[in-house]
Amino acid sequence: ASNFSVTRYHIYEPYVDREGDGEQPDARLAAEEEGKRLEELHREAERERREQLEKAHLRGSHALKKVHLAQDRERLLKELEQMQNMDRMRRRQMVAQMPPQLFLPAYKRIEIKEEWQRELEFAFEDMYSEDRKIKGDLILQFEPQPLPAPSDRSRDNDL
């Protein structure tokens, strides 16, 4: 008696439903429908495979374009670098041919001109004093000379 248990829950609904008089489905129609469904699945799988191949082809062509653009960019950079080097060499040659006075500041050029003028004056004084055997300051040694007499012809030219 200890092996039995008592519950107060009772299932009121019947366990088995009785099926009414129904017709059995036609196996041929079911087979045709299943064939159509399998064929549709096969077509869909084929379509997905084609889409994946098309997407892969697009990705490949895009990657190839990027590679070509990168190569073109590298080639252009090399050409630009060569052109820049050639331009730099040409400019260096032009600068080497320019006289060095162009690169001097203005005050230095003025100093060089004044020094050149002094050297010319000293050379002139030395040359003048050699002929006359004059020593010392030339300004004190010069003798005033009268101006030449003006002629009528010079007056006409002056007018």
DSSP file with accessible surface (Angstrom, degrees, kcal/mol):
  #  RESIDUE AA STRUCTURE BP1 BP2  ACC     N-H-->O    O-->H-N    N-H-->O    O-->H-N    TCO  KAPPA ALPHA  PHI   PSI    X-CA   Y-CA   Z-CA
    1    1 A A    >         0   0  120      0, 0.0     3,-0.9     0, 0.0     0, 0.0   0.000 360.0 360.0 360.0 -23.8    0.0    0.0    0.0
    2    2 A S  T 3   +     0   0  118      1,-0.2     0, 0.0     3,-0.0     0, 0.0   0.678 360.0  67.1 -74.4 -13.1    2.9    2.3    0.5
    3    3 A N  T 3  S+     0   0  150      2,-0.0     2,-0.3     0, 0.0    -1,-0.2   0.657  86.9  81.2 -80.5 -15.1    3.8    2.2   -3.2
    4    4 A F    <   -     0   0  174     -3,-0.9     2,-0.4     2,-0.0     0, 0.0  -0.698  63.0-159.5 -93.7 145.3    0.6    4.0   -4.3
    5    5 A S        -     0   0  107     -2,-0.3     2,-0.5     2,-0.0    -2,-0.0  -0.922   7.7-141.0-122.4 153.4    0.2    7.7   -4.2
    6    6 A V        -     0   0  140     -2,-0.4     2,-0.3     2,-0.0    -2,-0.0  -0.920  17.8-178.6-118.0 133.2   -2.9    9.7   -4.2
    7    7 A T        -     0   0   94     -2,-0.5    -2,-0.0     2,-0.1     0, 0.0  -0.924  25.7-149.6-125.6 154.3   -3.4   12.9   -6.1
    8    8 A R        +     0   0  232     -2,-0.3     2,-0.5     2,-0.0    -1,-0.1   0.414  69.5 102.8 -99.5  -2.7   -6.4   15.1   -6.2
    9    9 A Y        -     0   0  178      2,-0.0     2,-0.4     0, 0.0    -2,-0.1  -0.735  50.3-175.0 -85.0 127.3   -5.7   16.4   -9.7
   10   10 A H        -     0   0  112     -2,-0.5     2,-0.6     0, 0.0    -2,-0.0  -0.972  22.7-134.3-124.7 134.0   -8.0   14.7  -12.3
   11   11 A I        -     0   0   87     -2,-0.4     4,-0.1     1,-0.2    -2,-0.0  -0.790  20.6-177.2 -86.3 118.3   -7.7   15.2  -16.1
   12   12 A Y        +     0   0  205     -2,-0.6    -1,-0.2     2,-0.1     0, 0.0   0.661  56.2  83.6 -91.4 -22.7  -11.2   15.7  -17.4
   13   13 A E  S    S-     0   0  155      1,-0.1     2,-0.1     2,-0.0    -2,-0.0  -0.626  86.3-108.8 -82.9 149.3  -10.3   16.0  -21.1
   14   14 A P        -     0   0   99      0, 0.0    -1,-0.1     0, 0.0    -2,-0.1  -0.398  17.9-136.6 -74.7 151.0  -10.0   12.8  -23.1
   15   15 A Y  S    S+     0   0  191      1,-0.1     2,-0.5    -2,-0.1    -2,-0.0   0.808  85.0  49.1 -76.8 -31.3   -6.5   11.8  -24.2
   16   16 A V  S    S-     0   0  120      2,-0.0     2,-0.4    -3,-0.0    -1,-0.1  -0.925  70.2-149.1-118.8 131.0   -7.3   10.8  -27.7
   17   17 A D        -     0   0  141     -2,-0.5     2,-0.5    -3,-0.0    -2,-0.0  -0.808  21.8-125.8 -94.9 141.9   -9.3   12.8  -30.2
   18   18 A R        -     0   0  238     -2,-0.4     2,-0.3     1,-0.0    -2,-0.0  -0.715  21.8-133.0 -89.8 127.0  -11.2   10.9  -32.7
   19   19 A E        -     0   0  171     -2,-0.5     3,-0.1     1,-0.1    -1,-0.0  -0.659  20.2-127.9 -82.4 137.8  -10.5   11.9  -36.2
   20   20 A G        -     0   0   58     -2,-0.3     2,-1.1     1,-0.2    -1,-0.1  -0.127  44.2 -72.1 -73.9 178.2  -13.4   12.4  -38.4
   21   21 A D  S    S+     0   0  180      2,-0.0     2,-0.3     0, 0.0    -1,-0.2  -0.560  71.3 163.7 -74.3 101.1  -13.8   10.8  -41.7
   22   22 A G        -     0   0   58     -2,-1.1     2,-0.3    -3,-0.1    -3,-0.0  -0.848  38.6-108.2-118.9 158.6  -11.3   12.6  -43.8
   23   23 A E        -     0   0  189     -2,-0.3     3,-0.0     1,-0.1    -2,-0.0  -0.627  32.0-117.0 -86.2 146.7   -9.7   11.8  -47.0
   24   24 A Q        -     0   0  181     -2,-0.3     3,-0.1     1,-0.1    -1,-0.1  -0.621  37.6-105.9 -79.9 137.2   -6.2   10.8  -47.2
   25   25 A P        -     0   0  114      0, 0.0     2,-0.4     0, 0.0    -1,-0.1  -0.297  37.1-101.9 -65.2 152.6   -4.0   13.3  -49.2
   26   26 A D     >  -     0   0   86      1,-0.2     4,-2.0    -3,-0.0     5,-0.2  -0.557  24.0-151.1 -76.2 126.9   -2.9   12.2  -52.6
   27   27 A A  H  > S+     0   0   74     -2,-0.4     4,-2.5     1,-0.2     5,-0.2   0.858  93.6  55.9 -69.2 -34.6    0.8   11.0  -52.5
   28   28 A R  H  > S+     0   0  191      2,-0.2     4,-2.6     1,-0.2    -1,-0.2   0.930 108.9  46.2 -65.3 -44.6    1.5   12.0  -56.1
   29   29 A L  H  > S+     0   0   93      2,-0.2     4,-2.8     1,-0.2     5,-0.2   0.913 113.1  50.2 -63.7 -41.2    0.4   15.6  -55.5
   30   30 A A  H  X S+     0   0   51     -4,-2.0     4,-2.5     1,-0.2    -2,-0.2   0.902 111.2  49.1 -63.0 -39.5    2.4   15.7  -52.3
   31   31 A A  H  X S+     0   0   64     -4,-2.5     4,-2.6     2,-0.2    -2,-0.2   0.912 111.8  48.8 -66.4 -41.0    5.5   14.3  -54.2
   32   32 A E  H  X S+     0   0  115     -4,-2.6     4,-2.8     2,-0.2    -2,-0.2   0.928 112.5  47.9 -64.0 -43.9    5.0   16.9  -57.0
   33   33 A E  H  X S+     0   0  132     -4,-2.8     4,-2.6     2,-0.2    -2,-0.2   0.908 112.2  49.3 -63.1 -41.4    4.8   19.7  -54.4
   34   34 A E  H  X S+     0   0   81     -4,-2.5     4,-2.8     2,-0.2    -2,-0.2   0.907 111.3  50.3 -64.8 -37.6    7.8   18.4  -52.6
   35   35 A G  H  X S+     0   0   35     -4,-2.6     4,-2.7     2,-0.2    -2,-0.2   0.923 111.4  48.2 -64.2 -43.0    9.7   18.3  -56.0
   36   36 A K  H  X S+     0   0  142     -4,-2.8     4,-2.8     2,-0.2    -2,-0.2   0.913 112.0  49.4 -63.7 -41.0    8.7   21.8  -56.7
   37   37 A R  H  X S+     0   0  127     -4,-2.6     4,-2.6     2,-0.2    -2,-0.2   0.937 112.8  46.7 -64.0 -43.8    9.8   22.9  -53.3
   38   38 A L  H  X S+     0   0   93     -4,-2.8     4,-2.5     2,-0.2    -2,-0.2   0.901 112.7  50.1 -64.5 -40.4   13.1   21.2  -53.7
   39   39 A E  H  X S+     0   0  112     -4,-2.7     4,-2.8     2,-0.2    -2,-0.2   0.913 110.6  49.8 -63.9 -41.4   13.6   22.7  -57.1
   40   40 A E  H  X S+     0   0   98     -4,-2.8     4,-2.7     2,-0.2    -2,-0.2   0.919 111.1  49.2 -62.8 -41.9   12.8   26.1  -55.8
   41   41 A L  H  X S+     0   0   82     -4,-2.6     4,-2.6     2,-0.2    -2,-0.2   0.911 111.2  50.1 -61.8 -41.3   15.3   25.6  -53.0
   42   42 A H  H  X S+     0   0  128     -4,-2.5     4,-2.5     2,-0.2    -2,-0.2   0.924 111.7  47.6 -64.4 -43.2   17.9   24.5  -55.6
   43   43 A R  H  X S+     0   0  125     -4,-2.8     4,-2.8     2,-0.2    -2,-0.2   0.907 112.3  49.8 -63.4 -40.9   17.2   27.6  -57.7
   44   44 A E  H  X S+     0   0   76     -4,-2.7     4,-2.7     2,-0.2    -2,-0.2   0.916 110.9  49.0 -65.1 -40.7   17.4   29.9  -54.7
   45   45 A A  H  X S+     0   0   53     -4,-2.6     4,-2.4     2,-0.2    -2,-0.2   0.915 112.7  48.6 -63.6 -40.5   20.7   28.3  -53.7
   46   46 A E  H  X S+     0   0   58     -4,-2.5     4,-2.6     2,-0.2    -2,-0.2   0.918 111.2  49.8 -64.2 -43.6   22.0   28.7  -57.3
   47   47 A R  H  X S+     0   0  106     -4,-2.8     4,-2.6     2,-0.2    -2,-0.2   0.929 111.2  48.9 -62.3 -42.6   20.9   32.4  -57.3
   48   48 A E  H  X S+     0   0   88     -4,-2.7     4,-2.5     2,-0.2    -1,-0.2   0.904 110.3  51.5 -63.0 -39.4   22.6   33.0  -54.0
   49   49 A R  H  X S+     0   0  118     -4,-2.4     4,-2.5     2,-0.2    -2,-0.2   0.932 110.7  48.1 -64.7 -41.6   25.8   31.4  -55.3
   50   50 A R  H  X S+     0   0  136     -4,-2.6     4,-2.7     1,-0.2    -2,-0.2   0.912 111.4  50.6 -64.0 -41.0   25.7   33.6  -58.4
   51   51 A E  H  X S+     0   0   79     -4,-2.6     4,-2.9     2,-0.2    -1,-0.2   0.913 110.4  49.5 -62.2 -41.7   25.1   36.7  -56.2
   52   52 A Q  H  X S+     0   0  132     -4,-2.5     4,-2.7     2,-0.2    -2,-0.2   0.911 111.5  48.8 -64.0 -41.1   28.1   35.7  -54.1
   53   53 A L  H  X S+     0   0  101     -4,-2.5     4,-2.6     2,-0.2    -2,-0.2   0.913 112.1  49.0 -63.8 -40.5   30.3   35.2  -57.2
   54   54 A E  H  X S+     0   0  128     -4,-2.7     4,-2.6     2,-0.2    -2,-0.2   0.931 112.3  47.6 -64.9 -42.6   29.1   38.6  -58.5
   55   55 A K  H  X S+     0   0  124     -4,-2.9     4,-2.8     2,-0.2    -2,-0.2   0.905 111.9  50.1 -64.0 -41.0   29.9   40.3  -55.2
   56   56 A A  H  X S+     0   0   40     -4,-2.7     4,-2.6     2,-0.2    -1,-0.2   0.912 110.3  50.6 -63.2 -40.1   33.3   38.6  -55.1
   57   57 A H  H  X S+     0   0  136     -4,-2.6     4,-2.7     2,-0.2    -2,-0.2   0.925 111.3  48.2 -63.2 -42.7   34.0   39.8  -58.7
   58   58 A L  H  X S+     0   0   99     -4,-2.6     4,-2.5     2,-0.2    -2,-0.2   0.918 112.0  49.0 -63.9 -42.9   33.0   43.4  -57.7
   59   59 A R  H  X S+     0   0  163     -4,-2.8     4,-2.6     1,-0.2    -1,-0.2   0.920 112.3  49.2 -62.0 -41.5   35.2   43.2  -54.6
   60   60 A G  H  X S+     0   0   43     -4,-2.6     4,-2.5     2,-0.2    -2,-0.2   0.922 111.9  47.0 -64.1 -44.2   38.1   41.9  -56.7
   61   61 A S  H  X S+     0   0   41     -4,-2.7     4,-2.5     2,-0.2    -1,-0.2   0.900 112.7  50.4 -66.6 -36.9   37.7   44.6  -59.4
   62   62 A H  H  X S+     0   0  117     -4,-2.5     4,-2.3    -5,-0.2    -2,-0.2   0.930 111.4  47.8 -65.1 -43.0   37.5   47.3  -56.7
   63   63 A A  H  X S+     0   0   51     -4,-2.6     4,-2.4     1,-0.2    -2,-0.2   0.904 111.1  51.6 -64.1 -38.7   40.7   45.9  -55.0
   64   64 A L  H  X S+     0   0  100     -4,-2.5     4,-2.8     1,-0.2    -2,-0.2   0.918 108.7  50.8 -64.9 -40.5   42.4   45.8  -58.4
   65   65 A K  H  X S+     0   0  138     -4,-2.5     4,-2.8     1,-0.2    -1,-0.2   0.910 109.8  50.4 -61.6 -42.1   41.4   49.5  -59.1
   66   66 A K  H  X S+     0   0  129     -4,-2.3     4,-2.5     2,-0.2    -2,-0.2   0.917 110.8  49.0 -62.7 -41.0   42.8   50.5  -55.7
   67   67 A V  H  X S+     0   0   75     -4,-2.4     4,-2.5     2,-0.2    -2,-0.2   0.932 112.2  48.3 -63.9 -43.9   46.1   48.7  -56.4
   68   68 A H  H  X S+     0   0   90     -4,-2.8     4,-2.8     1,-0.2    -2,-0.2   0.909 111.5  50.1 -63.3 -41.0   46.4   50.4  -59.8
   69   69 A L  H  X S+     0   0  117     -4,-2.8     4,-2.6     2,-0.2    -1,-0.2   0.908 110.5  49.7 -63.7 -40.6   45.6   53.8  -58.3
   70   70 A A  H  X S+     0   0   53     -4,-2.5     4,-2.5     2,-0.2    -2,-0.2   0.922 112.2  47.8 -64.0 -41.7   48.3   53.2  -55.6
   71   71 A Q  H  X S+     0   0  109     -4,-2.5     4,-2.6     2,-0.2    -2,-0.2   0.919 112.0  49.5 -65.2 -42.8   50.8   52.2  -58.3
   72   72 A D  H  X S+     0   0   61     -4,-2.8     4,-2.8     2,-0.2    -2,-0.2   0.910 110.8  50.7 -60.8 -41.9   49.9   55.2  -60.4
   73   73 A R  H  X S+     0   0  156     -4,-2.6     4,-2.6     2,-0.2    -2,-0.2   0.930 110.7  48.3 -62.4 -44.9   50.3   57.4  -57.4
   74   74 A E  H  X S+     0   0  101     -4,-2.5     4,-2.3     2,-0.2    -2,-0.2   0.923 112.3  49.3 -62.2 -42.4   53.8   56.0  -56.6
   75   75 A R  H  X S+     0   0  128     -4,-2.6     4,-2.6     1,-0.2    -2,-0.2   0.926 111.5  48.8 -63.4 -43.0   54.8   56.4  -60.3
   76   76 A L  H  X S+     0   0   95     -4,-2.8     4,-2.9     1,-0.2    -1,-0.2   0.905 109.8  51.9 -63.1 -40.9   53.6   60.0  -60.3
   77   77 A L  H  X S+     0   0   76     -4,-2.6     4,-2.4     2,-0.2    -1,-0.2   0.911 110.4  48.6 -62.7 -40.2   55.5   60.7  -57.0
   78   78 A K  H  X S+     0   0  133     -4,-2.3     4,-2.5     2,-0.2    -2,-0.2   0.929 112.5  48.1 -64.6 -43.3   58.7   59.3  -58.5
   79   79 A E  H  X S+     0   0   87     -4,-2.6     4,-2.8     1,-0.2    -2,-0.2   0.917 112.0  49.5 -63.3 -41.6   58.3   61.4  -61.7
   80   80 A L  H  X S+     0   0  106     -4,-2.9     4,-2.7     2,-0.2    -1,-0.2   0.896 110.0  51.1 -63.8 -39.3   57.6   64.5  -59.6
   81   81 A E  H  X S+     0   0  112     -4,-2.4     4,-2.5    -5,-0.2    -2,-0.2   0.926 111.3  47.7 -64.4 -41.3   60.7   63.8  -57.5
   82   82 A Q  H  X S+     0   0  125     -4,-2.5     4,-2.6     2,-0.2    -2,-0.2   0.927 113.1  48.1 -64.0 -42.9   62.8   63.5  -60.6
   83   83 A M  H  X S+     0   0  119     -4,-2.8     4,-2.6     1,-0.2    -2,-0.2   0.897 111.2  51.0 -64.6 -38.7   61.4   66.7  -62.1
   84   84 A Q  H  X S+     0   0  111     -4,-2.7     4,-2.7     2,-0.2    -1,-0.2   0.916 110.4  49.0 -64.6 -42.1   62.0   68.5  -58.8
   85   85 A N  H  X S+     0   0   69     -4,-2.5     4,-2.5     2,-0.2    -2,-0.2   0.915 112.1  48.7 -63.4 -42.2   65.6   67.3  -58.8
   86   86 A M  H  X S+     0   0  135     -4,-2.6     4,-2.6     2,-0.2    -2,-0.2   0.924 112.6  48.2 -63.5 -42.1   66.1   68.4  -62.4
   87   87 A D  H  X S+     0   0   53     -4,-2.6     4,-2.7     2,-0.2    -2,-0.2   0.913 110.9  51.0 -63.7 -41.6   64.6   71.8  -61.6
   88   88 A R  H  X S+     0   0  100     -4,-2.7     4,-2.4     2,-0.2    -2,-0.2   0.918 111.0  48.3 -62.5 -41.2   66.8   72.1  -58.5
   89   89 A M  H  X S+     0   0  104     -4,-2.5     4,-2.4     2,-0.2    -2,-0.2   0.921 111.4  50.1 -65.0 -42.9   69.9   71.3  -60.6
   90   90 A R  H  X S+     0   0  120     -4,-2.6     4,-2.4     1,-0.2    -2,-0.2   0.928 111.6  48.3 -61.9 -42.9   68.9   73.8  -63.3
   91   91 A R  H  X S+     0   0  149     -4,-2.7     4,-2.7     1,-0.2    -1,-0.2   0.896 109.4  52.6 -65.1 -39.5   68.3   76.5  -60.6
   92   92 A R  H  X S+     0   0  160     -4,-2.4     4,-2.5     2,-0.2    -1,-0.2   0.907 109.8  49.2 -62.1 -40.8   71.7   75.7  -59.0
   93   93 A Q  H  X S+     0   0  118     -4,-2.4     4,-1.6     2,-0.2    -2,-0.2   0.917 111.6  49.0 -64.3 -41.3   73.4   76.1  -62.4
   94   94 A M  H  X S+     0   0   91     -4,-2.4     4,-0.8     1,-0.2    -2,-0.2   0.918 112.5  47.5 -64.3 -41.7   71.6   79.4  -63.0
   95   95 A V  H >< S+     0   0   71     -4,-2.7     3,-0.7     1,-0.2    -1,-0.2   0.893 108.8  54.8 -66.8 -36.3   72.6   80.7  -59.5
   96   96 A A  H 3< S+     0   0   84     -4,-2.5    -1,-0.2     1,-0.2    -2,-0.2   0.838 107.5  50.9 -66.4 -29.0   76.2   79.6  -60.1
   97   97 A Q  H 3< S+     0   0  163     -4,-1.6    -1,-0.2    -5,-0.1    -2,-0.2   0.658  91.1  96.7 -82.5 -14.8   76.3   81.6  -63.3
   98   98 A M  S << S-     0   0   78     -4,-0.8    -3,-0.0    -3,-0.7     0, 0.0  -0.435  87.5-101.9 -74.7 148.0   75.0   84.8  -61.6
   99   99 A P    >   -     0   0   65      0, 0.0     3,-1.4     0, 0.0     4,-0.3  -0.412  25.9-124.9 -67.5 146.0   77.6   87.4  -60.5
  100  100 A P  G >  S+     0   0   92      0, 0.0     3,-1.2     0, 0.0     4,-0.3   0.718 102.1  76.2 -67.3 -17.6   78.3   87.2  -56.8
  101  101 A Q  G >  S+     0   0  107      1,-0.3     3,-1.1     2,-0.2     8,-0.1   0.777  83.6  66.3 -64.1 -25.8   77.4   91.0  -56.4
  102  102 A L  G <  S+     0   0  105     -3,-1.4    -1,-0.3     1,-0.2     7,-0.0   0.802  99.2  51.2 -64.7 -27.4   73.7   90.1  -56.7
  103  103 A F  G <  S+     0   0  123     -3,-1.2    -1,-0.2    -4,-0.3    -2,-0.2   0.494  89.5  98.8 -91.4  -3.0   73.8   88.3  -53.4
  104  104 A L  S <  S-     0   0   54     -3,-1.1     5,-0.0    -4,-0.3    -3,-0.0  -0.592  80.4-110.1 -82.4 146.6   75.5   91.1  -51.5
  105  105 A P     >  -     0   0   60      0, 0.0     4,-2.1     0, 0.0     3,-0.3  -0.270  32.5-106.2 -68.8 163.3   73.4   93.4  -49.3
  106  106 A A  H  > S+     0   0   61      1,-0.2     4,-2.3     2,-0.2     5,-0.2   0.895 118.2  52.7 -61.1 -43.6   72.9   97.0  -50.5
  107  107 A Y  H  > S+     0   0  148      1,-0.2     4,-2.2     2,-0.2    -1,-0.2   0.885 109.2  50.8 -63.2 -33.7   75.2   98.5  -47.9
  108  108 A K  H  > S+     0   0   87     -3,-0.3     4,-2.4     2,-0.2    -1,-0.2   0.914 108.9  50.9 -70.6 -38.2   78.0   96.1  -48.9
  109  109 A R  H  X S+     0   0  109     -4,-2.1     4,-2.5     2,-0.2    -2,-0.2   0.904 109.8  50.4 -64.0 -40.0   77.6   97.0  -52.5
  110  110 A I  H  X S+     0   0   92     -4,-2.3     4,-2.7     2,-0.2     5,-0.2   0.930 110.1  50.1 -63.7 -42.4   77.8  100.7  -51.7
  111  111 A E  H  X S+     0   0   89     -4,-2.2     4,-2.5     1,-0.2    -2,-0.2   0.918 110.5  49.7 -61.4 -42.0   81.0  100.1  -49.7
  112  112 A I  H  X S+     0   0   79     -4,-2.4     4,-2.6     1,-0.2    -2,-0.2   0.924 111.4  49.1 -65.0 -40.0   82.5   98.1  -52.6
  113  113 A K  H  X S+     0   0  155     -4,-2.5     4,-2.6     1,-0.2    -2,-0.2   0.918 111.8  48.6 -64.8 -42.9   81.6  101.0  -55.0
  114  114 A E  H  X S+     0   0  103     -4,-2.7     4,-2.5     2,-0.2    -1,-0.2   0.915 112.1  48.7 -64.1 -40.4   83.1  103.6  -52.7
  115  115 A E  H  X S+     0   0   99     -4,-2.5     4,-2.6    -5,-0.2    -2,-0.2   0.919 111.3  50.1 -65.1 -40.4   86.3  101.5  -52.3
  116  116 A W  H  X S+     0   0  153     -4,-2.6     4,-2.5     1,-0.2    -2,-0.2   0.914 109.9  50.9 -62.4 -42.3   86.5  101.1  -56.1
  117  117 A Q  H  X S+     0   0   96     -4,-2.6     4,-2.6     2,-0.2    -2,-0.2   0.922 110.1  49.3 -61.9 -43.9   86.1  104.8  -56.5
  118  118 A R  H  X S+     0   0  116     -4,-2.5     4,-3.0     1,-0.2     5,-0.2   0.922 110.2  50.8 -61.0 -43.4   88.9  105.5  -54.0
  119  119 A E  H  X S+     0   0   96     -4,-2.6     4,-2.7     1,-0.2    -1,-0.2   0.907 110.6  49.4 -62.0 -40.0   91.2  103.0  -55.8
  120  120 A L  H  X S+     0   0   79     -4,-2.5     4,-2.8     2,-0.2    -1,-0.2   0.913 111.4  49.0 -63.4 -42.3   90.4  104.8  -59.1
  121  121 A E  H  X S+     0   0   90     -4,-2.6     4,-3.0     2,-0.2    -2,-0.2   0.933 112.4  47.5 -62.9 -43.8   91.2  108.2  -57.6
  122  122 A F  H  X S+     0   0  114     -4,-3.0     4,-2.7     2,-0.2    -2,-0.2   0.910 112.6  49.4 -63.2 -41.3   94.5  106.9  -56.1
  123  123 A A  H  X S+     0   0   57     -4,-2.7     4,-2.6    -5,-0.2    -1,-0.2   0.919 112.4  47.9 -64.5 -41.0   95.4  105.3  -59.4
  124  124 A F  H  X S+     0   0  110     -4,-2.8     4,-3.0     2,-0.2     5,-0.2   0.930 112.3  49.0 -64.1 -44.5   94.6  108.6  -61.3
  125  125 A E  H  X S+     0   0   67     -4,-3.0     4,-2.8     2,-0.2    -2,-0.2   0.916 112.2  48.6 -61.7 -41.2   96.6  110.6  -58.8
  126  126 A D  H  X S+     0   0   96     -4,-2.7     4,-1.6     2,-0.2    -2,-0.2   0.931 113.6  46.7 -64.4 -42.0   99.6  108.2  -59.1
  127  127 A M  H  X S+     0   0  111     -4,-2.6     4,-1.2     1,-0.2    -2,-0.2   0.920 115.4  45.7 -67.0 -41.6   99.4  108.4  -62.9
  128  128 A Y  H  X S+     0   0   50     -4,-3.0     4,-1.4     1,-0.2    -2,-0.2   0.899 112.3  50.7 -67.4 -40.4   99.1  112.2  -62.9
  129  129 A S  H  X>S+     0   0   25     -4,-2.8     4,-1.3    -5,-0.2     5,-1.2   0.779 102.0  61.8 -73.6 -22.3  101.9  112.6  -60.3
  130  130 A E  H  <5S+     0   0  128     -4,-1.6    -1,-0.2    -5,-0.2    -2,-0.2   0.917 105.3  46.8 -67.4 -41.1  104.3  110.4  -62.3
  131  131 A D  H  <5S+     0   0  134     -4,-1.2    -1,-0.2     1,-0.2    -2,-0.2   0.898 123.0  33.5 -67.7 -37.5  104.2  112.8  -65.3
  132  132 A R  H  <5S-     0   0  131     -4,-1.4    -1,-0.2     2,-0.1    -2,-0.2   0.473  99.6-129.0 -99.5  -4.9  104.7  115.9  -63.2
  133  133 A K  T  <5 +     0   0  174     -4,-1.3     2,-0.4     1,-0.2    -3,-0.2   0.911  51.0 161.3  56.5  44.8  106.9  114.4  -60.5
  134  134 A I      < -     0   0   29     -5,-1.2     2,-0.4    -6,-0.1    -1,-0.2  -0.817  21.6-166.3 -99.6 139.4  104.6  115.9  -57.8
  135  135 A K        +     0   0  182     -2,-0.4     2,-0.2    -3,-0.1    -5,-0.0  -0.922  50.1  20.0-123.4 147.7  104.7  114.6  -54.3
  136  136 A G  S    S-     0   0   69     -2,-0.4     2,-0.3     4,-0.0    -2,-0.1  -0.635 109.4  -0.6 100.4-156.7  102.2  115.2  -51.6
  137  137 A D     >  -     0   0   88     -2,-0.2     4,-0.7     1,-0.1     3,-0.2  -0.544  55.6-153.2 -78.4 127.6   98.6  116.4  -51.9
  138  138 A L  H  > S+     0   0    7     -2,-0.3     4,-1.3     1,-0.2     3,-0.5   0.824  89.1  65.2 -70.9 -31.2   97.5  117.0  -55.5
  139  139 A I  H  4 S+     0   0  128      1,-0.3     3,-0.4     2,-0.2    -1,-0.2   0.906 104.1  46.5 -62.2 -36.6   94.9  119.5  -54.7
  140  140 A L  H  4 S+     0   0  139     -3,-0.2    -1,-0.3     1,-0.2    -2,-0.2   0.764 110.8  54.0 -75.7 -22.4   97.5  121.9  -53.4
  141  141 A Q  H  < S+     0   0   92     -4,-0.7    -1,-0.2    -3,-0.5    -2,-0.2   0.650  81.5 105.7 -87.5 -17.7   99.7  121.3  -56.5
  142  142 A F     <  -     0   0   98     -4,-1.3    -3,-0.0    -3,-0.4    -4,-0.0  -0.425  59.9-147.3 -67.8 139.2   97.2  122.1  -59.2
  143  143 A E        -     0   0  153     -2,-0.1     2,-0.1     0, 0.0    -2,-0.1  -0.897  22.2-115.6-104.1 131.7   97.7  125.4  -60.9
  144  144 A P        -     0   0  131      0, 0.0     0, 0.0     0, 0.0     0, 0.0  -0.433  31.4-158.1 -66.6 139.0   94.6  127.2  -62.1
  145  145 A Q        -     0   0  150     -2,-0.1     2,-0.0     3,-0.0    -3,-0.0  -0.918  21.1-107.7-118.0 143.1   94.4  127.5  -65.8
  146  146 A P        -     0   0  122      0, 0.0     3,-0.1     0, 0.0    -1,-0.0  -0.351  37.3-105.5 -70.0 151.7   92.4  130.0  -67.7
  147  147 A L        -     0   0  158      1,-0.1     0, 0.0    -2,-0.0     0, 0.0  -0.429  43.3 -97.3 -71.5 148.7   89.3  128.9  -69.5
  148  148 A P        -     0   0  114      0, 0.0    -1,-0.1     0, 0.0     3,-0.0  -0.359  46.5 -96.0 -66.6 149.9   89.6  128.7  -73.3
  149  149 A A        -     0   0   91      1,-0.1     2,-0.2    -3,-0.1     0, 0.0  -0.481  41.6-117.0 -69.0 131.2   88.2  131.8  -75.1
  150  150 A P        -     0   0   88      0, 0.0     2,-0.2     0, 0.0    -1,-0.1  -0.471  30.4-151.6 -70.8 139.0   84.7  131.1  -76.3
  151  151 A S     >  -     0   0   62     -2,-0.2     4,-1.7     1,-0.1     5,-0.1  -0.659  24.5-113.1-105.8 165.7   84.3  131.2  -80.0
  152  152 A D  H  > S+     0   0  121     -2,-0.2     4,-2.1     1,-0.2     5,-0.2   0.872 116.2  55.9 -66.2 -35.9   81.3  132.1  -82.0
  153  153 A R  H  > S+     0   0  192      1,-0.2     4,-2.1     2,-0.2    -1,-0.2   0.914 106.6  49.0 -65.4 -38.8   80.9  128.6  -83.3
  154  154 A S  H  > S+     0   0   39      1,-0.2     4,-2.4     2,-0.2    -1,-0.2   0.867 108.8  54.5 -69.2 -34.6   80.7  127.2  -79.7
  155  155 A R  H  X S+     0   0  141     -4,-1.7     4,-2.5     2,-0.2    -1,-0.2   0.918 108.0  49.1 -63.3 -43.1   78.1  129.8  -78.8
  156  156 A D  H  < S+     0   0  112     -4,-2.1    -2,-0.2     1,-0.2    -1,-0.2   0.924 112.5  47.7 -61.8 -40.8   76.0  128.7  -81.7
  157  157 A N  H  < S+     0   0  126     -4,-2.1    -1,-0.2     1,-0.2    -2,-0.2   0.882 111.7  50.7 -66.0 -38.9   76.3  125.1  -80.6
  158  158 A D  H  <        0   0  136     -4,-2.4    -1,-0.2     1,-0.2    -2,-0.2   0.885 360.0 360.0 -66.1 -39.9   75.5  125.9  -77.0
  159  159 A L     <        0   0  178     -4,-2.5    -1,-0.2    -5,-0.2    -2,-0.2   0.873 360.0 360.0 -67.0 360.0   72.4  127.8  -78.0
